[in-house]
Amino acid sequence: MPPRDLFPIPYLIDPRTYAFDDAVSFCVAALIAVLVNAEAQAYVATLLGDSRPGAKDRLHFNAFLHLDLLGGLSFLVGGVGWPKQVHVDPARFRHPTGYLILSRCAGPFANFLMANIAASIVWLLGAFSMDARVFMMVLAVNLTVALYNLLPLPPLAGGSLISALLPEKSERFRGLYEQAGPYLLLAVFLLDRIIDGGIISGRLGPHVQRLFALLIKP
Amino acid sequence: MADKVPGRAWVVTFAGTAINLCLGILYAWSVWAKVLIKEDMAGQLMTGINEGWPFLTNAQAATPFSLCVIMFALLMIPGGRIQDRFGPKVGATTGGLFLALGCIVAGLMRSYAGLVFGIGILGGIGMGIGYAAPTPAALKWFGPHKRGLVAGLVVGGYGGAALYISPLAAYLISSGGLSYSFYFLGILFAAVTIVAGQLLSWPPAGYVPPAAAVKPGAAAAPILTKVDWAAGDMIKTWQFFALVFMFIGTTQSGLLIIANAAGMLAATAKGIPFFDANAWILASYGGLINAVGRVGTGLYSDKIGRGNAYTVNCLVSALCLFALPSVMGARSLFFLFIVVGIAYWQYGGGLALMPAFTGDFFGPKNLGFNYGLVFIGWGLGFFMARLGGTIKDITGSLNWAFYLSGLVLILAVIVCRINKRPSAPGEKPVAAPAKA
């Protein structure tokens, strides 16, 4: 039997390339990506001054409680998604805007770290001549999430950046922007899928693949 | 005697060991993999007692295992929640039932998909939920001076599973086939976890674990905190980062040795008739030493202190790292066994020591969360281990990776020596203990 091809990156559950084990690995990898993303935001927010002992939405390390309906759906549609909003109270920060951006950006940064850890596990299992396809999936999904967070729509980090930089008086626009963000993202991913990657995955995908190749090489 | 715990406490401890002995099935995966893998016939169906099972490729056989590890890690903390809310009985029983269901599903489906779903997903869920139950339940019965030993005993069962499940599974496969082995183990696990799960219990309300007998003249243990730290306060102390660094130290060195020397050990032992006939020794050597290392390190860390236990483990391991180039150059079987053994011991010992450190420094109440944060060091340790590959590419040999890793380990020991527990906010600074 010839060696099996690697799954497509960014991975999409697609009848044309469907394989049961890859699909299961993808779901598990998505759980990890969501967990890592949300906990990192909470972690950095806590570190920077917004510490709330006993808060229910942070630092519980339960991936299932971080799952967001739209964010989870988006994993199935576009191969990337987002966790339930981690509540951060900028008023508790010394530099509200700057620290808010920092804690939002911690999400994708942690996904990038997780991708590195997964790459290390792939390497380590390689030393035992084990094929670590599952961990490659963890690597791929985390990289994809990290990179797609550049998109300027909330709740992705890029969107939070813009939302935080909006002038004070545009409060109404900001509210609208943050509310519509997830739906817009989902719509864009769906459209992207219909026209076969013409909007996003055609542009960001190659970068994800390049990074993947870089990390997987020893 | 001052440290007399009720008999019930030991019942809970050993019930926990029994449950972990069931959950540790993962360590024996290689036994099934050996039967399932046949690269040139992958996809074709087996005949004989395993009729209906397909042959798998190497890569396919690794998938259920990897998925199981990840699900295990993801479910461990939700599992802790379940046990906090419904008690350890429910946690252990649910975990055992999931694992048993997974085994039976895998046996019934006789396919790759069945293994992915049964062992990978259901098995991982079962292990995660089940693993979270016994250790905290047992720890609540004992005072801090016994924490290391008790945690080691309960957690050690998980590693000890490799010892008996490998031969048992091999026997079941050869006598009744793959499906039979899964049915048998599934029903066995369900029975053991349900029975042992009923023996788990929390101490009655108001129970105070017996404290260590304080020898006259000795300083009362100042290393323990009386305050339960919240994660938010913990991550602002430098001691937290020191613990993370210490975790990086043990993980990276252990993994670096294991990754490079274990393969060579297997290759060197190949062709020696004794090891060909008793392949299980090599297969379970790591798991066994890992398990014994947890219990052993826990035991002596209770006696000589966590910092000293860490120092001993790490300095010996650092010596191994500096000696590794010559050991690997000589391909000496005896020394390879010793070096790999020490690495496994030290790595397992680190996994037993770090939760105890975290508990001592930041209190038992939020130990689950707090330890989760310290555990980041374990993940970063993987990263360090991989740097070895990069160094090999640059210098052409791994020697410098070993030396560097040894230095990091010594640095970690120094950090450990100066790392003393922080005083909690509002607490009076700890008076320096009189020099004993």
Boltz contact constraints between the chains, C-beta under 6 A:
constraints:
  - contact:
      token1: [A, 1]
      token2: [B, 42]
      max_distance: 6.0
  - contact:
      token1: [A, 20]
      token2: [B, 113]
      max_distance: 6.0
  - contact:
      token1: [A, 21]
      token2: [B, 63]
      max_distance: 6.0
  - contact:
      token1: [A, 21]
      token2: [B, 116]
      max_distance: 6.0
  - contact:
      token1: [A, 24]
      token2: [B, 116]
      max_distance: 6.0
  - contact:
      token1: [A, 28]
      token2: [B, 70]
      max_distance: 6.0
  - contact:
      token1: [A, 31]
      token2: [B, 74]
      max_distance: 6.0
  - contact:
      token1: [A, 46]
      token2: [B, 232]
      max_distance: 6.0
  - contact:
      token1: [A, 47]
      token2: [B, 235]
      max_distance: 6.0
  - contact:
      token1: [A, 51]
      token2: [B, 232]
      max_distance: 6.0
  - contact:
      token1: [A, 53]
      token2: [B, 230]
      max_distance: 6.0
  - contact:
      token1: [A, 53]
      token2: [B, 232]
      max_distance: 6.0
  - contact:
      token1: [A, 59]
      token2: [B, 231]
      max_distance: 6.0
  - contact:
      token1: [A, 59]
      token2: [B, 369]
      max_distance: 6.0
  - contact:
      token1: [A, 61]
      token2: [B, 77]
      max_distance: 6.0
  - contact:
      token1: [A, 61]
      token2: [B, 372]
      max_distance: 6.0
  - contact:
      token1: [A, 62]
      token2: [B, 77]
      max_distance: 6.0
  - contact:
      token1: [A, 62]
      token2: [B, 78]
      max_distance: 6.0
  - contact:
      token1: [A, 63]
      token2: [B, 74]
      max_distance: 6.0
  - contact:
      token1: [A, 116]
      token2: [B, 383]
      max_distance: 6.0
  - contact:
      token1: [A, 117]
      token2: [B, 379]
      max_distance: 6.0
  - contact:
      token1: [A, 117]
      token2: [B, 382]
      max_distance: 6.0
  - contact:
      token1: [A, 120]
      token2: [B, 382]
      max_distance: 6.0
  - contact:
      token1: [A, 120]
      token2: [B, 383]
      max_distance: 6.0
  - contact:
      token1: [A, 120]
      token2: [B, 386]
      max_distance: 6.0
  - contact:
      token1: [A, 123]
      token2: [B, 386]
      max_distance: 6.0
  - contact:
      token1: [A, 123]
      token2: [B, 389]
      max_distance: 6.0
  - contact:
      token1: [A, 124]
      token2: [B, 259]
      max_distance: 6.0
  - contact:
      token1: [A, 127]
      token2: [B, 259]
      max_distance: 6.0
  - contact:
      token1: [A, 130]
      token2: [B, 62]
      max_distance: 6.0
  - contact:
      token1: [A, 131]
      token2: [B, 58]
      max_distance: 6.0
  - contact:
      token1: [A, 131]
      token2: [B, 59]
      max_distance: 6.0
  - contact:
      token1: [A, 131]
      token2: [B, 62]
      max_distance: 6.0
  - contact:
      token1: [A, 133]
      token2: [B, 59]
      max_distance: 6.0
  - contact:
      token1: [A, 134]
      token2: [B, 63]
      max_distance: 6.0
  - contact:
      token1: [A, 134]
      token2: [B, 66]
      max_distance: 6.0
  - contact:
      token1: [A, 134]
      token2: [B, 67]
      max_distance: 6.0
  - contact:
      token1: [A, 218]
      token2: [B, 389]
      max_distance: 6.0
